[in-house]
Amino acid sequence: MCNFADYFVICSGESDRQISAVYDEIGHRLKNEGVLPHHYEGTVDSGWLLLDYGDTIIHIFAPSEREFYQLDELWSRATPVLRIQ
């Protein structure tokens, strides 16, 4: 159980352009619904972007950073809501 968020979204992009597009689309869609992030971190160049929407934290990784940080393993005991490969 986590006391600071209800959901974690962990995803990857295969290129800087794809990572940026995922980040922009999430922000655009949620903003249209009136939902703004509490906090955001990272840059496309760093290979890891984070969007904090309070109860939902979104991580967007480049493949090498996703492998390095292994958040999938850190949260392996969590119940997946949806997994897309």
PDB file of N, CA, C and O in Angstrom:
ATOM      1  N   MET A   1       0.834  -1.185   0.000  1.00  0.00           N
ATOM      2  CA  MET A   1       0.000   0.000   0.000  1.00  0.00           C
ATOM      3  C   MET A   1       0.876   1.245   0.000  1.00  0.00           C
ATOM      4  O   MET A   1       1.926   1.278   0.642  1.00  0.00           O
ATOM      5  N   CYS A   2       0.448   2.239  -0.705  1.00  0.00           N
ATOM      6  CA  CYS A   2       1.189   3.487  -0.838  1.00  0.00           C
ATOM      7  C   CYS A   2       0.340   4.607  -0.244  1.00  0.00           C
ATOM      8  O   CYS A   2      -0.852   4.701  -0.534  1.00  0.00           O
ATOM      9  N   ASN A   3       0.940   5.447   0.576  1.00  0.00           N
ATOM     10  CA  ASN A   3       0.155   6.496   1.229  1.00  0.00           C
ATOM     11  C   ASN A   3       0.202   7.843   0.499  1.00  0.00           C
ATOM     12  O   ASN A   3      -0.380   8.817   0.976  1.00  0.00           O
ATOM     13  N   PHE A   4       0.883   7.913  -0.645  1.00  0.00           N
ATOM     14  CA  PHE A   4       0.948   9.204  -1.333  1.00  0.00           C
ATOM     15  C   PHE A   4       0.336   9.194  -2.720  1.00  0.00           C
ATOM     16  O   PHE A   4       0.245  10.248  -3.349  1.00  0.00           O
ATOM     17  N   ALA A   5      -0.084   8.046  -3.218  1.00  0.00           N
ATOM     18  CA  ALA A   5      -0.736   7.987  -4.532  1.00  0.00           C
ATOM     19  C   ALA A   5      -1.570   6.722  -4.615  1.00  0.00           C
ATOM     20  O   ALA A   5      -1.242   5.711  -3.994  1.00  0.00           O
ATOM     21  N   ASP A   6      -2.638   6.778  -5.373  1.00  0.00           N
ATOM     22  CA  ASP A   6      -3.483   5.605  -5.588  1.00  0.00           C
ATOM     23  C   ASP A   6      -3.061   4.822  -6.823  1.00  0.00           C
ATOM     24  O   ASP A   6      -3.230   3.603  -6.870  1.00  0.00           O
ATOM     25  N   TYR A   7      -2.516   5.506  -7.821  1.00  0.00           N
ATOM     26  CA  TYR A   7      -2.157   4.870  -9.082  1.00  0.00           C
ATOM     27  C   TYR A   7      -0.798   5.353  -9.561  1.00  0.00           C
ATOM     28  O   TYR A   7      -0.442   6.521  -9.398  1.00  0.00           O
ATOM     29  N   PHE A   8      -0.044   4.432 -10.156  1.00  0.00           N
ATOM     30  CA  PHE A   8       1.190   4.745 -10.858  1.00  0.00           C
ATOM     31  C   PHE A   8       1.014   4.294 -12.300  1.00  0.00           C
ATOM     32  O   PHE A   8       0.576   3.175 -12.565  1.00  0.00           O
ATOM     33  N   VAL A   9       1.357   5.168 -13.212  1.00  0.00           N
ATOM     34  CA  VAL A   9       1.388   4.812 -14.630  1.00  0.00           C
ATOM     35  C   VAL A   9       2.858   4.794 -15.009  1.00  0.00           C
ATOM     36  O   VAL A   9       3.566   5.784 -14.825  1.00  0.00           O
ATOM     37  N   ILE A  10       3.315   3.667 -15.537  1.00  0.00           N
ATOM     38  CA  ILE A  10       4.698   3.526 -15.961  1.00  0.00           C
ATOM     39  C   ILE A  10       4.669   3.186 -17.441  1.00  0.00           C
ATOM     40  O   ILE A  10       4.113   2.163 -17.840  1.00  0.00           O
ATOM     41  N   CYS A  11       5.273   4.051 -18.258  1.00  0.00           N
ATOM     42  CA  CYS A  11       5.276   3.808 -19.703  1.00  0.00           C
ATOM     43  C   CYS A  11       6.610   4.222 -20.294  1.00  0.00           C
ATOM     44  O   CYS A  11       7.419   4.895 -19.655  1.00  0.00           O
ATOM     45  N   SER A  12       6.814   3.803 -21.523  1.00  0.00           N
ATOM     46  CA  SER A  12       8.068   4.083 -22.216  1.00  0.00           C
ATOM     47  C   SER A  12       7.789   4.655 -23.596  1.00  0.00           C
ATOM     48  O   SER A  12       6.733   4.428 -24.187  1.00  0.00           O
ATOM     49  N   GLY A  13       8.753   5.392 -24.084  1.00  0.00           N
ATOM     50  CA  GLY A  13       8.762   5.836 -25.469  1.00  0.00           C
ATOM     51  C   GLY A  13      10.060   5.374 -26.092  1.00  0.00           C
ATOM     52  O   GLY A  13      11.088   5.319 -25.418  1.00  0.00           O
ATOM     53  N   GLU A  14      10.025   5.046 -27.351  1.00  0.00           N
ATOM     54  CA  GLU A  14      11.204   4.510 -28.029  1.00  0.00           C
ATOM     55  C   GLU A  14      12.168   5.591 -28.522  1.00  0.00           C
ATOM     56  O   GLU A  14      13.300   5.287 -28.898  1.00  0.00           O
ATOM     57  N   SER A  15      11.728   6.842 -28.523  1.00  0.00           N
ATOM     58  CA  SER A  15      12.584   7.939 -28.982  1.00  0.00           C
ATOM     59  C   SER A  15      12.237   9.193 -28.186  1.00  0.00           C
ATOM     60  O   SER A  15      11.202   9.254 -27.522  1.00  0.00           O
ATOM     61  N   ASP A  16      13.108  10.184 -28.260  1.00  0.00           N
ATOM     62  CA  ASP A  16      12.822  11.461 -27.600  1.00  0.00           C
ATOM     63  C   ASP A  16      11.514  12.052 -28.111  1.00  0.00           C
ATOM     64  O   ASP A  16      10.727  12.601 -27.341  1.00  0.00           O
ATOM     65  N   ARG A  17      11.293  11.935 -29.401  1.00  0.00           N
ATOM     66  CA  ARG A  17      10.078  12.476 -30.008  1.00  0.00           C
ATOM     67  C   ARG A  17       8.838  11.770 -29.464  1.00  0.00           C
ATOM     68  O   ARG A  17       7.833  12.419 -29.173  1.00  0.00           O
ATOM     69  N   GLN A  18       8.902  10.451 -29.325  1.00  0.00           N
ATOM     70  CA  GLN A  18       7.757   9.697 -28.820  1.00  0.00           C
ATOM     71  C   GLN A  18       7.522   9.997 -27.338  1.00  0.00           C
ATOM     72  O   GLN A  18       6.375  10.138 -26.913  1.00  0.00           O
ATOM     73  N   ILE A  19       8.573  10.094 -26.564  1.00  0.00           N
ATOM     74  CA  ILE A  19       8.444  10.429 -25.134  1.00  0.00           C
ATOM     75  C   ILE A  19       7.786  11.793 -24.982  1.00  0.00           C
ATOM     76  O   ILE A  19       6.886  11.968 -24.161  1.00  0.00           O
ATOM     77  N   SER A  20       8.235  12.747 -25.769  1.00  0.00           N
ATOM     78  CA  SER A  20       7.661  14.094 -25.732  1.00  0.00           C
ATOM     79  C   SER A  20       6.196  14.079 -26.142  1.00  0.00           C
ATOM     80  O   SER A  20       5.377  14.774 -25.541  1.00  0.00           O
ATOM     81  N   ALA A  21       5.858  13.294 -27.161  1.00  0.00           N
ATOM     82  CA  ALA A  21       4.468  13.216 -27.621  1.00  0.00           C
ATOM     83  C   ALA A  21       3.565  12.612 -26.556  1.00  0.00           C
ATOM     84  O   ALA A  21       2.444  13.084 -26.366  1.00  0.00           O
ATOM     85  N   VAL A  22       4.024  11.585 -25.861  1.00  0.00           N
ATOM     86  CA  VAL A  22       3.228  10.976 -24.782  1.00  0.00           C
ATOM     87  C   VAL A  22       3.000  12.000 -23.674  1.00  0.00           C
ATOM     88  O   VAL A  22       1.876  12.180 -23.207  1.00  0.00           O
ATOM     89  N   TYR A  23       4.058  12.659 -23.266  1.00  0.00           N
ATOM     90  CA  TYR A  23       3.988  13.689 -22.215  1.00  0.00           C
ATOM     91  C   TYR A  23       3.002  14.799 -22.603  1.00  0.00           C
ATOM     92  O   TYR A  23       2.129  15.176 -21.821  1.00  0.00           O
ATOM     93  N   ASP A  24       3.162  15.309 -23.828  1.00  0.00           N
ATOM     94  CA  ASP A  24       2.298  16.401 -24.281  1.00  0.00           C
ATOM     95  C   ASP A  24       0.832  15.966 -24.363  1.00  0.00           C
ATOM     96  O   ASP A  24      -0.060  16.718 -23.969  1.00  0.00           O
ATOM     97  N   GLU A  25       0.584  14.774 -24.866  1.00  0.00           N
ATOM     98  CA  GLU A  25      -0.799  14.303 -25.035  1.00  0.00           C
ATOM     99  C   GLU A  25      -1.479  14.081 -23.690  1.00  0.00           C
ATOM    100  O   GLU A  25      -2.645  14.436 -23.517  1.00  0.00           O
ATOM    101  N   ILE A  26      -0.760  13.500 -22.743  1.00  0.00           N
ATOM    102  CA  ILE A  26      -1.340  13.319 -21.404  1.00  0.00           C
ATOM    103  C   ILE A  26      -1.703  14.677 -20.818  1.00  0.00           C
ATOM    104  O   ILE A  26      -2.819  14.876 -20.338  1.00  0.00           O
ATOM    105  N   GLY A  27      -0.755  15.612 -20.860  1.00  0.00           N
ATOM    106  CA  GLY A  27      -1.011  16.940 -20.325  1.00  0.00           C
ATOM    107  C   GLY A  27      -2.166  17.640 -21.017  1.00  0.00           C
ATOM    108  O   GLY A  27      -2.999  18.269 -20.363  1.00  0.00           O
ATOM    109  N   HIS A  28      -2.220  17.532 -22.339  1.00  0.00           N
ATOM    110  CA  HIS A  28      -3.284  18.176 -23.128  1.00  0.00           C
ATOM    111  C   HIS A  28      -4.650  17.593 -22.788  1.00  0.00           C
ATOM    112  O   HIS A  28      -5.599  18.333 -22.530  1.00  0.00           O
ATOM    113  N   ARG A  29      -4.748  16.266 -22.788  1.00  0.00           N
ATOM    114  CA  ARG A  29      -6.048  15.620 -22.521  1.00  0.00           C
ATOM    115  C   ARG A  29      -6.560  15.924 -21.118  1.00  0.00           C
ATOM    116  O   ARG A  29      -7.740  16.224 -20.931  1.00  0.00           O
ATOM    117  N   LEU A  30      -5.667  15.845 -20.132  1.00  0.00           N
ATOM    118  CA  LEU A  30      -6.112  16.105 -18.758  1.00  0.00           C
ATOM    119  C   LEU A  30      -6.437  17.580 -18.547  1.00  0.00           C
ATOM    120  O   LEU A  30      -7.374  17.907 -17.819  1.00  0.00           O
ATOM    121  N   LYS A  31      -5.674  18.474 -19.176  1.00  0.00           N
ATOM    122  CA  LYS A  31      -5.970  19.904 -19.070  1.00  0.00           C
ATOM    123  C   LYS A  31      -7.351  20.208 -19.644  1.00  0.00           C
ATOM    124  O   LYS A  31      -8.087  21.026 -19.091  1.00  0.00           O
ATOM    125  N   ASN A  32      -7.706  19.548 -20.757  1.00  0.00           N
ATOM    126  CA  ASN A  32      -9.040  19.731 -21.337  1.00  0.00           C
ATOM    127  C   ASN A  32     -10.145  19.274 -20.393  1.00  0.00           C
ATOM    128  O   ASN A  32     -11.283  19.731 -20.501  1.00  0.00           O
ATOM    129  N   GLU A  33      -9.819  18.381 -19.475  1.00  0.00           N
ATOM    130  CA  GLU A  33     -10.777  17.911 -18.470  1.00  0.00           C
ATOM    131  C   GLU A  33     -10.697  18.743 -17.184  1.00  0.00           C
ATOM    132  O   GLU A  33     -11.387  18.452 -16.207  1.00  0.00           O
ATOM    133  N   GLY A  34      -9.861  19.769 -17.193  1.00  0.00           N
ATOM    134  CA  GLY A  34      -9.718  20.634 -16.022  1.00  0.00           C
ATOM    135  C   GLY A  34      -8.769  20.089 -14.966  1.00  0.00           C
ATOM    136  O   GLY A  34      -8.780  20.541 -13.821  1.00  0.00           O
ATOM    137  N   VAL A  35      -7.952  19.122 -15.348  1.00  0.00           N
ATOM    138  CA  VAL A  35      -7.013  18.501 -14.404  1.00  0.00           C
ATOM    139  C   VAL A  35      -5.606  18.982 -14.736  1.00  0.00           C
ATOM    140  O   VAL A  35      -5.107  18.772 -15.841  1.00  0.00           O
ATOM    141  N   LEU A  36      -4.979  19.626 -13.768  1.00  0.00           N
ATOM    142  CA  LEU A  36      -3.619  20.130 -13.948  1.00  0.00           C
ATOM    143  C   LEU A  36      -2.674  19.401 -13.008  1.00  0.00           C
ATOM    144  O   LEU A  36      -3.069  19.010 -11.910  1.00  0.00           O
ATOM    145  N   PRO A  37      -1.420  19.215 -13.434  1.00  0.00           N
ATOM    146  CA  PRO A  37      -0.470  18.514 -12.549  1.00  0.00           C
ATOM    147  C   PRO A  37      -0.117  19.372 -11.337  1.00  0.00           C
ATOM    148  O   PRO A  37      -0.039  20.598 -11.419  1.00  0.00           O
ATOM    149  N   HIS A  38       0.093  18.692 -10.211  1.00  0.00           N
ATOM    150  CA  HIS A  38       0.587  19.379  -9.016  1.00  0.00           C
ATOM    151  C   HIS A  38       2.073  19.688  -9.170  1.00  0.00           C
ATOM    152  O   HIS A  38       2.585  20.687  -8.665  1.00  0.00           O
ATOM    153  N   HIS A  39       2.742  18.786  -9.891  1.00  0.00           N
ATOM    154  CA  HIS A  39       4.195  18.892 -10.022  1.00  0.00           C
ATOM    155  C   HIS A  39       4.620  18.101 -11.253  1.00  0.00           C
ATOM    156  O   HIS A  39       3.965  17.132 -11.634  1.00  0.00           O
ATOM    157  N   TYR A  40       5.705  18.514 -11.861  1.00  0.00           N
ATOM    158  CA  TYR A  40       6.287  17.731 -12.945  1.00  0.00           C
ATOM    159  C   TYR A  40       7.793  17.866 -12.867  1.00  0.00           C
ATOM    160  O   TYR A  40       8.315  18.871 -12.384  1.00  0.00           O
ATOM    161  N   GLU A  41       8.488  16.844 -13.346  1.00  0.00           N
ATOM    162  CA  GLU A  41       9.950  16.812 -13.295  1.00  0.00           C
ATOM    163  C   GLU A  41      10.501  16.186 -14.551  1.00  0.00           C
ATOM    164  O   GLU A  41       9.787  15.514 -15.296  1.00  0.00           O
ATOM    165  N   GLY A  42      11.777  16.412 -14.777  1.00  0.00           N
ATOM    166  CA  GLY A  42      12.504  15.751 -15.839  1.00  0.00           C
ATOM    167  C   GLY A  42      12.449  16.484 -17.160  1.00  0.00           C
ATOM    168  O   GLY A  42      11.708  17.448 -17.350  1.00  0.00           O
ATOM    169  N   THR A  43      13.264  15.982 -18.055  1.00  0.00           N
ATOM    170  CA  THR A  43      13.315  16.497 -19.418  1.00  0.00           C
ATOM    171  C   THR A  43      13.390  15.301 -20.359  1.00  0.00           C
ATOM    172  O   THR A  43      13.758  14.200 -19.949  1.00  0.00           O
ATOM    173  N   VAL A  44      13.049  15.520 -21.590  1.00  0.00           N
ATOM    174  CA  VAL A  44      13.153  14.455 -22.579  1.00  0.00           C
ATOM    175  C   VAL A  44      14.603  13.963 -22.642  1.00  0.00           C
ATOM    176  O   VAL A  44      14.850  12.762 -22.752  1.00  0.00           O
ATOM    177  N   ASP A  45      15.551  14.889 -22.573  1.00  0.00           N
ATOM    178  CA  ASP A  45      16.972  14.521 -22.635  1.00  0.00           C
ATOM    179  C   ASP A  45      17.409  13.620 -21.488  1.00  0.00           C
ATOM    180  O   ASP A  45      18.334  12.823 -21.648  1.00  0.00           O
ATOM    181  N   SER A  46      16.757  13.734 -20.330  1.00  0.00           N
ATOM    182  CA  SER A  46      17.133  12.905 -19.181  1.00  0.00           C
ATOM    183  C   SER A  46      16.612  11.479 -19.319  1.00  0.00           C
ATOM    184  O   SER A  46      17.097  10.574 -18.640  1.00  0.00           O
ATOM    185  N   GLY A  47      15.631  11.273 -20.193  1.00  0.00           N
ATOM    186  CA  GLY A  47      15.067   9.942 -20.368  1.00  0.00           C
ATOM    187  C   GLY A  47      14.003   9.575 -19.358  1.00  0.00           C
ATOM    188  O   GLY A  47      13.557   8.428 -19.323  1.00  0.00           O
ATOM    189  N   TRP A  48      13.585  10.525 -18.532  1.00  0.00           N
ATOM    190  CA  TRP A  48      12.560  10.238 -17.532  1.00  0.00           C
ATOM    191  C   TRP A  48      11.764  11.514 -17.264  1.00  0.00           C
ATOM    192  O   TRP A  48      12.310  12.525 -16.823  1.00  0.00           O
ATOM    193  N   LEU A  49      10.493  11.444 -17.536  1.00  0.00           N
ATOM    194  CA  LEU A  49       9.578  12.548 -17.226  1.00  0.00           C
ATOM    195  C   LEU A  49       8.571  12.052 -16.201  1.00  0.00           C
ATOM    196  O   LEU A  49       8.140  10.900 -16.252  1.00  0.00           O
ATOM    197  N   LEU A  50       8.204  12.908 -15.288  1.00  0.00           N
ATOM    198  CA  LEU A  50       7.242  12.565 -14.251  1.00  0.00           C
ATOM    199  C   LEU A  50       6.160  13.624 -14.205  1.00  0.00           C
ATOM    200  O   LEU A  50       6.444  14.822 -14.208  1.00  0.00           O
ATOM    201  N   LEU A  51       4.921  13.173 -14.164  1.00  0.00           N
ATOM    202  CA  LEU A  51       3.768  14.065 -13.974  1.00  0.00           C
ATOM    203  C   LEU A  51       3.063  13.623 -12.700  1.00  0.00           C
ATOM    204  O   LEU A  51       2.671  12.463 -12.573  1.00  0.00           O
ATOM    205  N   ASP A  52       2.905  14.533 -11.773  1.00  0.00           N
ATOM    206  CA  ASP A  52       2.257  14.231 -10.492  1.00  0.00           C
ATOM    207  C   ASP A  52       0.883  14.888 -10.480  1.00  0.00           C
ATOM    208  O   ASP A  52       0.762  16.111 -10.416  1.00  0.00           O
ATOM    209  N   TYR A  53      -0.143  14.053 -10.543  1.00  0.00           N
ATOM    210  CA  TYR A  53      -1.524  14.533 -10.490  1.00  0.00           C
ATOM    211  C   TYR A  53      -2.163  14.218  -9.140  1.00  0.00           C
ATOM    212  O   TYR A  53      -3.377  14.037  -9.049  1.00  0.00           O
ATOM    213  N   GLY A  54      -1.347  14.154  -8.104  1.00  0.00           N
ATOM    214  CA  GLY A  54      -1.871  13.868  -6.765  1.00  0.00           C
ATOM    215  C   GLY A  54      -2.045  12.382  -6.558  1.00  0.00           C
ATOM    216  O   GLY A  54      -1.099  11.687  -6.188  1.00  0.00           O
ATOM    217  N   ASP A  55      -3.244  11.891  -6.794  1.00  0.00           N
ATOM    218  CA  ASP A  55      -3.517  10.469  -6.599  1.00  0.00           C
ATOM    219  C   ASP A  55      -2.931   9.594  -7.701  1.00  0.00           C
ATOM    220  O   ASP A  55      -2.876   8.373  -7.558  1.00  0.00           O
ATOM    221  N   THR A  56      -2.497  10.204  -8.789  1.00  0.00           N
ATOM    222  CA  THR A  56      -1.920   9.460  -9.909  1.00  0.00           C
ATOM    223  C   THR A  56      -0.571  10.064 -10.283  1.00  0.00           C
ATOM    224  O   THR A  56      -0.457  11.263 -10.538  1.00  0.00           O
ATOM    225  N   ILE A  57       0.446   9.209 -10.311  1.00  0.00           N
ATOM    226  CA  ILE A  57       1.790   9.613 -10.704  1.00  0.00           C
ATOM    227  C   ILE A  57       2.102   8.923 -12.026  1.00  0.00           C
ATOM    228  O   ILE A  57       1.944   7.708 -12.146  1.00  0.00           O
ATOM    229  N   ILE A  58       2.542   9.685 -13.010  1.00  0.00           N
ATOM    230  CA  ILE A  58       2.833   9.145 -14.338  1.00  0.00           C
ATOM    231  C   ILE A  58       4.328   9.267 -14.602  1.00  0.00           C
ATOM    232  O   ILE A  58       4.898  10.355 -14.525  1.00  0.00           O
ATOM    233  N   HIS A  59       4.959   8.127 -14.915  1.00  0.00           N
ATOM    234  CA  HIS A  59       6.371   8.070 -15.269  1.00  0.00           C
ATOM    235  C   HIS A  59       6.468   7.728 -16.747  1.00  0.00           C
ATOM    236  O   HIS A  59       5.867   6.756 -17.204  1.00  0.00           O
ATOM    237  N   ILE A  60       7.220   8.521 -17.491  1.00  0.00           N
ATOM    238  CA  ILE A  60       7.454   8.257 -18.906  1.00  0.00           C
ATOM    239  C   ILE A  60       8.965   8.098 -19.080  1.00  0.00           C
ATOM    240  O   ILE A  60       9.732   9.033 -18.850  1.00  0.00           O
ATOM    241  N   PHE A  61       9.373   6.914 -19.484  1.00  0.00           N
ATOM    242  CA  PHE A  61      10.791   6.571 -19.557  1.00  0.00           C
ATOM    243  C   PHE A  61      11.276   6.335 -20.978  1.00  0.00           C
ATOM    244  O   PHE A  61      10.508   5.940 -21.854  1.00  0.00           O
ATOM    245  N   ALA A  62      12.560   6.583 -21.190  1.00  0.00           N
ATOM    246  CA  ALA A  62      13.287   6.003 -22.314  1.00  0.00           C
ATOM    247  C   ALA A  62      13.588   4.562 -21.897  1.00  0.00           C
ATOM    248  O   ALA A  62      13.690   4.291 -20.700  1.00  0.00           O
ATOM    249  N   PRO A  63      13.732   3.636 -22.837  1.00  0.00           N
ATOM    250  CA  PRO A  63      13.948   2.231 -22.465  1.00  0.00           C
ATOM    251  C   PRO A  63      15.128   2.001 -21.516  1.00  0.00           C
ATOM    252  O   PRO A  63      15.010   1.210 -20.581  1.00  0.00           O
ATOM    253  N   SER A  64      16.249   2.666 -21.732  1.00  0.00           N
ATOM    254  CA  SER A  64      17.417   2.435 -20.869  1.00  0.00           C
ATOM    255  C   SER A  64      17.172   2.905 -19.438  1.00  0.00           C
ATOM    256  O   SER A  64      17.606   2.248 -18.492  1.00  0.00           O
ATOM    257  N   GLU A  65      16.487   4.027 -19.268  1.00  0.00           N
ATOM    258  CA  GLU A  65      16.192   4.514 -17.920  1.00  0.00           C
ATOM    259  C   GLU A  65      15.148   3.633 -17.233  1.00  0.00           C
ATOM    260  O   GLU A  65      15.222   3.405 -16.026  1.00  0.00           O
ATOM    261  N   ARG A  66      14.183   3.143 -17.999  1.00  0.00           N
ATOM    262  CA  ARG A  66      13.188   2.232 -17.406  1.00  0.00           C
ATOM    263  C   ARG A  66      13.869   0.970 -16.897  1.00  0.00           C
ATOM    264  O   ARG A  66      13.555   0.485 -15.809  1.00  0.00           O
ATOM    265  N   GLU A  67      14.785   0.447 -17.667  1.00  0.00           N
ATOM    266  CA  GLU A  67      15.532  -0.748 -17.244  1.00  0.00           C
ATOM    267  C   GLU A  67      16.398  -0.439 -16.024  1.00  0.00           C
ATOM    268  O   GLU A  67      16.478  -1.249 -15.101  1.00  0.00           O
ATOM    269  N   PHE A  68      17.043   0.721 -16.014  1.00  0.00           N
ATOM    270  CA  PHE A  68      17.930   1.087 -14.912  1.00  0.00           C
ATOM    271  C   PHE A  68      17.170   1.248 -13.593  1.00  0.00           C
ATOM    272  O   PHE A  68      17.576   0.690 -12.574  1.00  0.00           O
ATOM    273  N   TYR A  69      16.084   1.999 -13.607  1.00  0.00           N
ATOM    274  CA  TYR A  69      15.350   2.290 -12.374  1.00  0.00           C
ATOM    275  C   TYR A  69      14.420   1.159 -11.937  1.00  0.00           C
ATOM    276  O   TYR A  69      14.116   1.043 -10.749  1.00  0.00           O
ATOM    277  N   GLN A  70      13.970   0.336 -12.858  1.00  0.00           N
ATOM    278  CA  GLN A  70      13.168  -0.851 -12.569  1.00  0.00           C
ATOM    279  C   GLN A  70      11.980  -0.583 -11.635  1.00  0.00           C
ATOM    280  O   GLN A  70      11.755  -1.326 -10.681  1.00  0.00           O
ATOM    281  N   LEU A  71      11.229   0.479 -11.919  1.00  0.00           N
ATOM    282  CA  LEU A  71      10.049   0.759 -11.105  1.00  0.00           C
ATOM    283  C   LEU A  71       9.020  -0.357 -11.203  1.00  0.00           C
ATOM    284  O   LEU A  71       8.243  -0.578 -10.273  1.00  0.00           O
ATOM    285  N   ASP A  72       9.016  -1.054 -12.325  1.00  0.00           N
ATOM    286  CA  ASP A  72       8.098  -2.191 -12.471  1.00  0.00           C
ATOM    287  C   ASP A  72       8.370  -3.219 -11.364  1.00  0.00           C
ATOM    288  O   ASP A  72       7.437  -3.798 -10.806  1.00  0.00           O
ATOM    289  N   GLU A  73       9.634  -3.438 -11.055  1.00  0.00           N
ATOM    290  CA  GLU A  73      10.007  -4.388  -9.998  1.00  0.00           C
ATOM    291  C   GLU A  73       9.711  -3.816  -8.617  1.00  0.00           C
ATOM    292  O   GLU A  73       9.245  -4.531  -7.729  1.00  0.00           O
ATOM    293  N   LEU A  74       9.979  -2.538  -8.440  1.00  0.00           N
ATOM    294  CA  LEU A  74       9.735  -1.892  -7.149  1.00  0.00           C
ATOM    295  C   LEU A  74       8.266  -2.022  -6.748  1.00  0.00           C
ATOM    296  O   LEU A  74       7.949  -2.230  -5.577  1.00  0.00           O
ATOM    297  N   TRP A  75       7.377  -1.896  -7.731  1.00  0.00           N
ATOM    298  CA  TRP A  75       5.941  -1.955  -7.468  1.00  0.00           C
ATOM    299  C   TRP A  75       5.341  -3.294  -7.902  1.00  0.00           C
ATOM    300  O   TRP A  75       4.145  -3.367  -8.187  1.00  0.00           O
ATOM    301  N   SER A  76       6.148  -4.345  -7.955  1.00  0.00           N
ATOM    302  CA  SER A  76       5.685  -5.635  -8.472  1.00  0.00           C
ATOM    303  C   SER A  76       4.569  -6.257  -7.635  1.00  0.00           C
ATOM    304  O   SER A  76       3.802  -7.069  -8.154  1.00  0.00           O
ATOM    305  N   ARG A  77       4.459  -5.904  -6.377  1.00  0.00           N
ATOM    306  CA  ARG A  77       3.388  -6.461  -5.530  1.00  0.00           C
ATOM    307  C   ARG A  77       2.076  -5.695  -5.673  1.00  0.00           C
ATOM    308  O   ARG A  77       1.051  -6.120  -5.141  1.00  0.00           O
ATOM    309  N   ALA A  78       2.098  -4.585  -6.378  1.00  0.00           N
ATOM    310  CA  ALA A  78       0.872  -3.813  -6.609  1.00  0.00           C
ATOM    311  C   ALA A  78      -0.015  -4.560  -7.595  1.00  0.00           C
ATOM    312  O   ALA A  78       0.469  -5.319  -8.435  1.00  0.00           O
ATOM    313  N   THR A  79      -1.299  -4.338  -7.483  1.00  0.00           N
ATOM    314  CA  THR A  79      -2.251  -4.967  -8.390  1.00  0.00           C
ATOM    315  C   THR A  79      -2.353  -4.143  -9.670  1.00  0.00           C
ATOM    316  O   THR A  79      -2.781  -2.989  -9.626  1.00  0.00           O
ATOM    317  N   PRO A  80      -1.967  -4.718 -10.813  1.00  0.00           N
ATOM    318  CA  PRO A  80      -2.095  -3.974 -12.075  1.00  0.00           C
ATOM    319  C   PRO A  80      -3.563  -3.733 -12.416  1.00  0.00           C
ATOM    320  O   PRO A  80      -4.403  -4.620 -12.257  1.00  0.00           O
ATOM    321  N   VAL A  81      -3.857  -2.533 -12.884  1.00  0.00           N
ATOM    322  CA  VAL A  81      -5.197  -2.216 -13.356  1.00  0.00           C
ATOM    323  C   VAL A  81      -5.285  -2.536 -14.835  1.00  0.00           C
ATOM    324  O   VAL A  81      -6.288  -3.074 -15.305  1.00  0.00           O
ATOM    325  N   LEU A  82      -4.223  -2.201 -15.571  1.00  0.00           N
ATOM    326  CA  LEU A  82      -4.166  -2.454 -17.005  1.00  0.00           C
ATOM    327  C   LEU A  82      -2.703  -2.572 -17.400  1.00  0.00           C
ATOM    328  O   LEU A  82      -1.875  -1.758 -16.991  1.00  0.00           O
ATOM    329  N   ARG A  83      -2.394  -3.565 -18.179  1.00  0.00           N
ATOM    330  CA  ARG A  83      -1.036  -3.722 -18.680  1.00  0.00           C
ATOM    331  C   ARG A  83      -1.103  -3.880 -20.194  1.00  0.00           C
ATOM    332  O   ARG A  83      -1.789  -4.763 -20.708  1.00  0.00           O
ATOM    333  N   ILE A  84      -0.385  -3.018 -20.897  1.00  0.00           N
ATOM    334  CA  ILE A  84      -0.346  -3.053 -22.353  1.00  0.00           C
ATOM    335  C   ILE A  84       1.102  -3.260 -22.768  1.00  0.00           C
ATOM    336  O   ILE A  84       1.989  -2.526 -22.333  1.00  0.00           O
ATOM    337  N   GLN A  85       1.331  -4.231 -23.587  1.00  0.00           N
ATOM    338  CA  GLN A  85       2.699  -4.512 -24.064  1.00  0.00           C
ATOM    339  C   GLN A  85       2.843  -4.084 -25.486  1.00  0.00           C
ATOM    340  O   GLN A  85       3.916  -4.234 -26.070  1.00  0.00           O
TER     341      GLN A  85
END
